[in-house]
């Protein structure tokens, strides 16, 4: 009888310990409504980690007990980790160790590398300065045929899956890979037939990007500029003048709705009223439709264009100066009537 009396308390104690172990390691310890949440962890920032994870847990104490036992707290990794609803501390810790999840980085139509870095830095861990330094790294530029004036050409606007904690160099290298994939055999052959390099195609596309916001009109505009290039005429594209004004005065946020005659005289290798051919780099980041508009330009005889007052967003085209001057007078009357002087 004495043996039985001893066994019952031991069994009871073991059941208590087993229940405690289960509650700590496997009982649901999540405190959020969604099916899952993402936790952003910075390896060496324990204060931020405590603040961010505590609001998602029913019991912070049991989590830290388990995290310590599983040797996680001294071995945290920077990243974006997915945590499913309804799991216990054991699975939460495993998620923080192994469920680093990519983010969908989106960018388009950035005017400068600095703008691009700022946009990307809001979507991944790295700051904009680190990204700029990686983008403008001299060895990288030289090795891959870029320079500081045309490096924006490498970034094709789209959405890309990258890890939140990706390094600036890894992000840059991924963008180079995406650029090379974009320039497949079909696009490369079309550029070659045009007599343009890939970088020149993108420089021209950047002008078209700003010149016409109407995707269906872009092949017509592209054909016009290609005609001017073939005739060895200056492109005389107002968007390049606007870019020149911003660069000249170092005021990239200014809004310019009207180009004045004095602006056409500004000295810049981007001012296509002063230079022949294409500028040395893009004046903005063209989207894919603008690039493909160049590669699939519409063949016609147009050499001149001006905004169409009767059909906002579109242009009036002409094959000779006489027709252009008529279109231009109509546009000037309209813009003066609107009181737009800058």
CORQUI-V679445 format. One record per residue. N is the residue number from 1. RES is the residue in three letters. PHI is phi in whole degrees, -180 to 180 (NA if undefined). PSI is psi in whole degrees, 0 to 359 (none if undefined). OMEGA is omega in whole degrees, -180 to 180 (none if undefined). Layout:
N RES PHI PSI OMEGA
N RES PHI PSI OMEGA
This chain:
1 UNK NA 326 179
2 UNK -64 321 179
3 UNK -61 317 179
4 UNK -62 320 180
5 UNK -64 327 -180
6 UNK -75 319 -176
7 UNK -63 320 -177
8 UNK -61 312 177
9 UNK -63 323 179
10 UNK -65 315 179
11 UNK -63 320 179
12 UNK -64 319 179
13 UNK -65 318 180
14 UNK -64 323 179
15 UNK -68 324 177
16 UNK -64 316 -180
17 UNK -66 320 180
18 UNK -65 319 179
19 UNK -66 318 178
20 UNK -63 318 179
21 UNK -62 315 -180
22 UNK -62 314 -178
23 UNK -61 319 -179
24 UNK -71 317 -171
25 UNK -94 325 -167
26 UNK -123 342 179
27 UNK -68 141 179
28 UNK -50 122 179
29 UNK -124 20 179
30 UNK -94 146 -177
31 UNK -133 56 176
32 UNK -142 158 -173
33 UNK -87 327 -177
34 UNK -68 163 179
35 UNK -66 335 177
36 UNK -159 161 174
37 UNK -133 163 176
38 UNK -113 130 179
39 UNK -110 125 180
40 UNK -94 118 -174
41 UNK -116 130 173
42 UNK -109 121 -168
43 UNK -46 310 -171
44 UNK -101 14 -179
45 UNK -112 84 -176
46 UNK -68 325 -179
47 UNK -64 314 179
48 UNK -63 324 180
49 UNK -64 314 179
50 UNK -60 314 -178
51 UNK -63 321 -174
52 UNK -77 321 -175
53 UNK -83 331 -174
54 UNK -59 322 -176
55 UNK -71 349 180
56 UNK -102 1 -175
57 UNK -113 146 172
58 UNK -76 320 -179
59 UNK -132 108 177
60 UNK -69 323 -177
61 UNK -61 310 -178
62 UNK -66 325 178
63 UNK -61 313 -178
64 UNK -68 328 175
65 UNK -61 313 -179
66 UNK -69 317 -179
67 UNK -60 323 178
68 UNK -70 317 180
69 UNK -64 327 -179
70 UNK -91 10 174
71 UNK 59 41 180
72 UNK -94 320 -170
73 UNK -59 326 179
74 UNK -91 3 -177
75 UNK -133 35 179
76 UNK -65 151 177
77 UNK -118 145 174
78 UNK -74 135 178
79 UNK 167 184 178
80 UNK -116 112 -170
81 UNK -115 134 -178
82 UNK -90 130 179
83 UNK -123 123 -179
84 UNK -82 149 175
85 UNK -68 143 172
86 UNK 87 12 -179
87 UNK -103 161 -180
88 UNK -92 180 -176
89 UNK -61 325 180
90 UNK -60 315 -180
91 UNK -75 329 177
92 UNK -62 313 179
93 UNK -63 317 177
94 UNK -60 321 178
95 UNK -63 320 -180
96 UNK -72 341 177
97 UNK -89 322 -166
98 UNK -124 350 -175
99 UNK -101 43 175
100 UNK -65 119 -172
101 UNK -111 141 179
102 UNK -71 159 173
103 UNK -110 160 179
104 UNK -98 99 -178
105 UNK -85 126 -178
106 UNK -123 135 173
107 UNK -151 151 176
108 UNK -162 149 170
109 UNK 54 36 174
110 UNK -75 142 -174
111 UNK -83 329 -178
112 UNK -140 164 177
113 UNK -59 324 180
114 UNK -63 320 177
115 UNK -65 319 179
116 UNK -62 313 -180
117 UNK -60 320 178
118 UNK -64 320 180
119 UNK -66 315 -177
120 UNK -68 322 -177
121 UNK -64 340 178
122 UNK -80 352 -176
123 UNK -116 345 176
124 UNK -130 178 -174
125 UNK -70 324 -172
126 UNK -69 148 180
127 UNK -84 164 -174
128 UNK -65 324 -179
129 UNK -64 319 179
130 UNK -64 322 179
131 UNK -67 316 179
132 UNK -59 315 -180
133 UNK -61 322 178
134 UNK -69 317 -179
135 UNK -63 323 -175
136 UNK -98 12 179
137 UNK -57 123 -173
138 UNK -61 318 -179
139 UNK -64 318 179
140 UNK -63 314 -179
141 UNK -60 312 -178
142 UNK -64 317 -178
143 UNK -63 327 -172
144 UNK -110 11 172
145 UNK 79 26 178
146 UNK -115 171 169
147 UNK -145 179 -175
148 UNK -66 338 -179
149 UNK -83 336 -177
150 UNK -121 5 -176
151 UNK -60 333 178
152 UNK -60 337 180
153 UNK -61 335 -175
154 UNK -72 340 -173
155 UNK -99 109 -180
156 UNK -90 118 -177
157 UNK -58 126 -180
158 UNK -175 191 172
159 UNK -115 137 -174
160 UNK -133 136 175
161 UNK -84 117 176
162 UNK -138 158 176
163 UNK -74 141 -179
164 UNK -56 327 -177
165 UNK -98 19 178
166 UNK -61 145 -179
167 UNK -78 158 178
168 UNK -56 321 -179
169 UNK -68 318 179
170 UNK -66 321 178
171 UNK -64 313 179
172 UNK -59 315 -178
173 UNK -66 325 177
174 UNK -65 320 179
175 UNK -65 325 176
176 UNK -65 317 178
177 UNK -62 319 179
178 UNK -66 322 177
179 UNK -61 315 -179
180 UNK -67 324 177
181 UNK -69 323 179
182 UNK -61 319 -179
183 UNK -85 70 179
184 UNK -74 182 -176
185 UNK -61 319 -178
186 UNK -63 310 -180
187 UNK -66 321 -179
188 UNK -63 319 180
189 UNK -68 323 179
190 UNK -66 321 177
191 UNK -64 318 -180
192 UNK -63 319 179
193 UNK -65 330 177
194 UNK -75 344 -175
195 UNK 78 23 -179
196 UNK -119 148 172
197 UNK -78 169 177
198 UNK -60 318 -179
199 UNK -66 323 178
200 UNK -68 322 177
201 UNK -59 316 -178
202 UNK -70 323 176
203 UNK -61 316 178
204 UNK -67 319 179
205 UNK -62 326 -180
206 UNK -66 326 177
207 UNK -68 316 -179
208 UNK -65 325 179
209 UNK -54 316 -178
210 UNK -86 325 -177
211 UNK -63 320 -179
212 UNK -137 119 176
213 UNK -84 354 -179
214 UNK -91 113 -175
215 UNK -61 323 -178
216 UNK -70 342 -180
217 UNK -92 342 -173
218 UNK -59 320 177
219 UNK -61 329 177
220 UNK -68 314 179
221 UNK -63 319 179
222 UNK -61 317 178
223 UNK -62 322 178
224 UNK -62 312 -178
225 UNK -68 326 177
226 UNK -67 322 175
227 UNK -60 317 -179
228 UNK -67 321 177
229 UNK -63 318 180
230 UNK -65 328 180
231 UNK -87 3 -177
232 UNK 59 34 176
233 UNK -93 150 172
234 UNK -64 143 -179
235 UNK -67 326 180
236 UNK 48 52 -179
237 UNK -95 119 -179
238 UNK -57 324 178
239 UNK -58 329 178
240 UNK -72 331 177
241 UNK -71 318 178
242 UNK -61 318 177
243 UNK -62 318 180
244 UNK -62 318 179
245 UNK -61 313 -180
246 UNK -62 318 -180
247 UNK -69 320 -177
248 UNK -63 316 -178
249 UNK -96 2 -180
250 UNK 53 39 178
251 UNK -126 90 -173
252 UNK -84 354 -179
253 UNK -98 355 -177
254 UNK -67 146 179
255 UNK -105 121 -177
256 UNK -119 115 -178
257 UNK -102 348 -179
258 UNK -143 128 177
259 UNK -90 129 -179
260 UNK -98 162 -177
261 UNK -61 326 -180
262 UNK -66 332 180
263 UNK -67 330 -177
264 UNK -66 342 -176
265 UNK -92 357 -179
266 UNK -64 130 -180
267 UNK -78 120 177
268 UNK -166 144 177
269 UNK -74 358 174
270 UNK -99 347 -177
271 UNK -82 103 -175
272 UNK -79 3 167
273 UNK -84 343 -178
274 UNK -107 326 -177
275 UNK -104 160 171
276 UNK -99 150 179
277 UNK 82 201 -174
278 UNK -94 152 174
279 UNK -66 165 -174
280 UNK -74 359 -180
281 UNK -172 174 -180
282 UNK -72 148 178
283 UNK -94 355 172
284 UNK -165 174 178
285 UNK -87 108 -179
286 UNK -75 145 176
287 UNK -84 176 -173
288 UNK -63 325 -179
289 UNK -64 326 179
290 UNK -72 321 178
291 UNK -65 314 -180
292 UNK -69 335 176
293 UNK -65 323 176
294 UNK -67 313 -176
295 UNK -69 337 -179
296 UNK -124 44 -174
297 UNK -63 155 178
298 UNK -87 131 180
299 UNK -84 127 180
300 UNK -162 188 -178
301 UNK -109 9 -176
302 UNK -68 140 176
303 UNK -128 348 -176
304 UNK -134 152 178
305 UNK -153 154 176
306 UNK -152 153 -178
307 UNK -58 142 -179
308 UNK -92 110 -179
309 UNK -64 334 -176
310 UNK -87 347 -177
311 UNK -142 82 -171
312 UNK -54 134 180
313 UNK 96 340 180
314 UNK -105 177 -175
315 UNK -129 159 170
316 UNK -100 133 -176
317 UNK -114 151 178
318 UNK -145 150 180
319 UNK -95 345 -180
320 UNK -139 168 -175
321 UNK -67 326 -180
322 UNK -62 312 179
323 UNK -65 323 179
324 UNK -65 319 -179
325 UNK -63 323 176
326 UNK -63 314 179
327 UNK -64 322 -177
328 UNK -67 320 179
329 UNK -62 320 179
330 UNK -64 321 -180
331 UNK -69 317 -179
332 UNK -64 320 176
333 UNK -60 318 -178
334 UNK -67 314 -176
335 UNK -68 326 175
336 UNK -68 323 -180
337 UNK -66 336 179
338 UNK -88 356 179
339 UNK 69 31 179
340 UNK -95 107 -178
341 UNK -114 356 176
342 UNK -155 none none
